[in-house]
């Protein structure tokens, strides 16, 4: 093996941004879907540093949190985002219900895989590695990962890896412990991604049998509801056999227990044919040594060192990786990467991902959920000047290994990270929880078939049970009740309630606590827009549309302007001395320009059901919302009956809005091609809701002038023609 080569790589977080080059023609496009799996999870880091990169946000939460949140919420409204996290690591600090956090409770194991699927309009990226979605994993540890890009071109990575990644995420959903609607949203995403990919005609489906290099996804998991358990080790060995091993390298921070005096994983690899002088290289963390110590220390059991030496004899080598390497590291870094490199006479294989060199990581008798990429290539073949051993990226030289007997093997104080937590799991009596910001209702599902704890209570997650008022308890629960309902007062309904704290007495009468994940049943009906949008008047919406800025940019500029201009005396400026804003002609022309900007905003939206539905039906700057607050009064405030001129103005601009929605609907339908029929029901719903506003205005007014009445009917008819209403029916 050669010396380590230093190659400047972008940080892992940068891979959440689309590639600037080497991608599809026209660029990656707008963000559409994001699904990630992780063991440990830091929701704050995810929301502040990873999501903004994927969504392409411009505002920084550290500079202006208000505009950052507005921009983030609007971007999330047009995308689908979900994180599947081990149930014991669920993070209740999630600050918005626009994305889903699914706790995964794996029977007999943990959700340990780290797979990220990022989807833009014209490109899909998967990232598979060892790093959890935490600041520690992305910033401080030594991690190993690989990213593959898929797009509709012959140079795309073959689609079989993407297909297997989506199937694995679908399998994980079977062990989700949250609201069924949230799990269903993730499964819908995996289905939509694959449907999107199936329309590609140029991307290769798979590698040819003899093609090198090649890559595949190897996952591990226990028995799902249908199918069988998957062992990472067995799959790896099938890919290698019947070749013989010349050099075997393992990089791992953890190892497992022994069976009959032999390491369980090494024992499971006995079928691998070894060359007589096969080398065994072990890359492991180095523990700090006391001052004056002559031998290096590794925090692994002594029995493993003996087993490693027994397997490879005089060719058993160990490379301890210290937490800090001079001229390489800026700060101490723990080795958390996991990899296995098998080298033969003419063939090399590298597996990198989440699997530790433990029974659970390798799937020997016990199973975690794991995911790894396996690369195969010709022996010693260089890609971009680097061989597989270079790509392991260890920060020390290969040329100075230690022997097994030169190392102090120190039993670790704790079990490997991939062992299930000893803390009691949340009883299955508590099924799921939902929350609606529009109604203020908190609902908790109870499974009466499961054993009920002798005593239990549920409160808000932000407080301990000792400090918080109980929402539900066994004492207050009606016997046999399966759905518990609590309604928050109107002032509190806008909160983002991501979890409930559950306290219960276990079988030994000891008090336990855990979190019950909260999700929304329907994003369209259960979520309120950001607070800054709830009080926007018609004039405010029009101003924002005409500005050509995003809502976050417009609100930021408006607040900055108000801060600089405290004077309310318009007469100071001669051009503002005469207010023309209420002239009907001025208002009509202004509204018309705003409609054009609105139509352009809808047309530029990524053509997915979620995004178009939001733009039409939920967007505070969209046609339905604008129509409905127009009915509340010309300036968006409740008041008495408007004058005849005001009613005529309202009906005329609503007729224009119908025409605008019809034209943009036809444009969106055409841009989607033969698969665009899904868009029409959304435009029909917008038509019906705008039509309902027109009927309400007509219902409160007297007879209309004939020409206005005829124009309304003509606009409705033209809208139906543009949207092919008769044909769709």
Phi, psi and omega in degrees: 000142182276180178285155178297140177250136179269118180235127179286117179245145174294151179298154183304322181300332180293341179284355172278354175261148179292154181292144178283334179214185181056029178239198181290157177297133182090359179086177184287331182090195183279152177292144183234304183225151171215123175229129181225151174239148182202160174269290174272153187214137175237098185297324180296315178296318179299314183286327186269334188234329182267309179303316179302325178293314180296317183282348181072036182290148181259334183269147182255133183294338181279341182264315179210095188295325183297309181290328175300314182294318179300313180295318180296315182297319180293321179293319180293332181294337181256008179230170171242126181227135178210146177234127177259115188235148176304138187302328181286347183248013178306136184249109182285000182278006175305134189252000179213144179267011177287345175232158186254134172248115184255113173287127181252120181252100184277128180296118177076004183206201179228160172275101188248356183287149176234090180236132176235129176243116180247127184238122169251177184307317188237012181209143176234133179237136169244140177240124178235130181190203184255351189275127171288162177279068180221163176296323178299315182291323185269342187239331194241327183282167165269112184238165178227132181210167173220145178238134178238136180250139180234132176201171188277073178204158183294338181272002177295154169297143179302145191284349183298326180293317178297316179302315181293324178295318179293321178296322179295316178298321178298321177296317179301325183300337180295338181254020180286138176242072178205187181302130180306327180297323179291318176297320180297324179297320179294318180294324176297322180297312180299322177294318181292324178297314182292324176299319178298316182293325182295343177279347180287134183252348186251338182289137179293145180278322184202169173282151172287157186306322183259006184289133176222139359285162177217163182218147176217162179258128177243119182242158175229145177191159176287183181299120172279182180301323175230139183105195184228166177295151180241125178260124178298315183297316181297320178294319180297317181292323177298324180290333183269314185303146009261021182295156177264154184264126175263323181214132183234121183239133177236128172244118184203144174271348184222148171229170186253200185273176181252158176234120182053043177081358182241143178300133187300316183288315178298324178294324180288348181258015183298336182285348179291120179287122183258140170296156184302322181250034181301139180262144175240115181251127181241116180254114189221164178293152173252130178272150178301137180258148176298153180300132180090354180293140183265340182245148180279154185243136172238138184275059179230152183298146181297326181298329180291320177301318179296318180294323179295317179293320179299324183285320188246356175060226182292346179265013176279117185236149181231133175242098175285135180253112181289163180290337180224128179241123180302141177065009176238312187258144173268338180210164177299140181225129177275140176286118179234357182289151178228131180200154171229126178242119178247123181243136179238195181293322183223007188216136176238149179221131179234123174249127179224139180167227188260346189284117168287163179276061182231162178303320180290320180293325182265350178073054178245094180082326177231151190225129163260173168270117184229156177216132181218147170263137179244119179256138176235141180205171175291149184302134177059016178289136180259135175240119185055039176078011185230135173268176181301319183292331174295323186286346174294337171065031179289143187274010179235167184282143173289344191277359184228060179282164176253156172276160181303320183282350178274357186251143169269115180269118188244118181302128180294151181284335183237162175292160174305154183298335187270014176270136180304145180298144178283347180292142179299140178282156177302126181304142182289355172301326178268111190272302186196170179218146178226161179214141176239121178290332183287324180257342183078009184276128170256123181241136177236126178271136182242136177256103184288347177287329180280153179299136178267129177303150182299329178210138179203159175208157180229131178223178178294147188290338184286355182228150172288162181297335180285336185256342189254152174283133182290133174277317181220155175203165178297324182294326184266355185276135177289127180306133179085352181292135182249347176229118179263136184230131174228134182251121177287153178292160189300327181291338185259000190290338182281359182293155176260097185268101187263343183201157172242145178267125181250130176241135181212160176264125180280187185294340177264012179067018175271146184279132179234156178226149176199174182250139173253117183296142178246137177220169177263146178289316183217117182298327183294323187254341187259348183251137175269152174291165176308149186305324181297336182271341187290334182254014179293132175274173175302316180297322179296317178297316181296317178301316181296316179297318182288338183291337183077007181258163171289159179305320180296317179295319182294315180295320178300315181292322181295316178296320179296320180295317180297325181292324181279329186247091182271344182283137179255008183273097183291338183291348179298325179259123186298324181289344179257003183292328178253119182272113179258004188294339181265000177293132186300316181299318179299316183293320180296314181296320180295317179296322180297318178294324179294321178297321178297318178293322178296316180298319179294323178298318179290317183295329181276355181287144177304128186283071174237154181305317181297315185291315181292322177300316180297312183301322183277316195252336186240340184299125176301340177256014183268172186295319183293314181296317180297319179297318185289323177281338174297324179293331181288353181141149184303332180252012178087359181250148177294147179193197178283187179293134180289162178290169178298321180295321179293320177298317179298319178298314182299314182293323180295314183290332176290324175297318176296325179295319177301317179296318180297316179297321178297314181294316181289329176296318177296321180295315180296318179299319181291320182292334180277349179069211185292342181266011187267010182295337180299335185285332187297317177301329179291317178290327176294321178295319177298319178301315182295321183287324174292320177299323179295323177296318178300317181295324179293319179296318179294327181292333181263357181252168175279194178301142181266153172302145185301318182293324178291318179298317179294324181292322177299313181296320180294321179294318178297318179295317180293323176300316178297322179293317181296326181267008180052046186300315182297318181293320181294321179295000000 
